[in-house]
Amino acid sequence: MLVFELHLPHTHSLKEKRAVITPILEGARRRHRVAVAEVDHQDTWQRATLAFATVSGEEHMAKAVLDEVDRFVWSFPEVDVVESRVRWMEDD
């Protein structure tokens, strides 16, 4: 799972916020076939926490998908990435 803490400096309403983050979420879902969600700060105009998850039988495949999603999110000039982190879950 890849989680981003974002600052949206030019949004001044929840409607504007949705207009910025929806293309990121839907684009990642469509292009990279990942599960996506806004997981925190839903009621805050200029902050968003977005999570992207993928499942794979091989770690290098999951890493490659998350690396592509990482580059995709960074490509949006309307958001400032404050933090990004990867969390791994393994089945024992």
N, C-alpha and C positions, 0 to 999 in steps of 0.2 A: 504494500500500500504506500502511496506517495501522498503526502499532505502538504498543502501550501497555505501559508498565512499571507494574505494580500492586503495591500493598502490601495484604495481606489480614490485618488486625490481629487478627481474632477466630478464625483457624483454628489448630488445634493438631495437625493430622495431615494426611496426604496425602488421606485420604478426605474430610475436611472441606473441603479446598482444592478437590477435584473438585466437591463439592456447590455451591460458590460459582461456579466458573468455567464449569462445563458450561452453566448457563442463559444465560450471556453468549455463549458460542461458538455454541450451538445456536440461540439466539434471533436472533442476528445473521445466521446462515446462513439461517434460515427467513424472517425478516422482510425482510432486505435483499439476499438472494441473493448473498452474498459468500463467498469462500473464507476459511476460518478455521483457525488452529492456535495451540497453545501452543508457542512457539519457543525458550524458554529457562526455566531455573529449574524444570524438571519435578520435581526431587527436593527442592525447598525448600518448606516449609509456607506461609510467609507472603509469598512473592514469586511473581509470574507475569509473563511477557512474552507478550502475545497479539498476533497479527498478523492483519489483515483485508485482503483484496485483492479488487479488482474490475478488470474490463477493459471499456473502452468505446472506440468510434470517435471520441468527442468528449470533450475534457477536461472541459468543464463538467458533463457527465453523471457522469463518474467522481467529480468533486469533490462533487457533490450527494449521491451514495451514501455517500461517506466522511464527509461532514458528518453525515448521518443516523446512521451507525454511531458516530461520535464522541459524539453526544448520547445514544445508546442506552447506551453503556458508562458514561458519566458518571451515568446514572440509577440505577445500582446502589449503594445506600448501604453495602453490606457491603465495598466495595473503595475504597481510596484510590488515585487516579491520581497516580503520582509523575511520570510524563512521558508525553507522546504526541508522536509525530512522523509526518510524512507523507513517503514516498519516492515519487518519480515515475520511471517507466521509460517511455521512448519508443522507438518503432520508427522507425528512420531510413529 
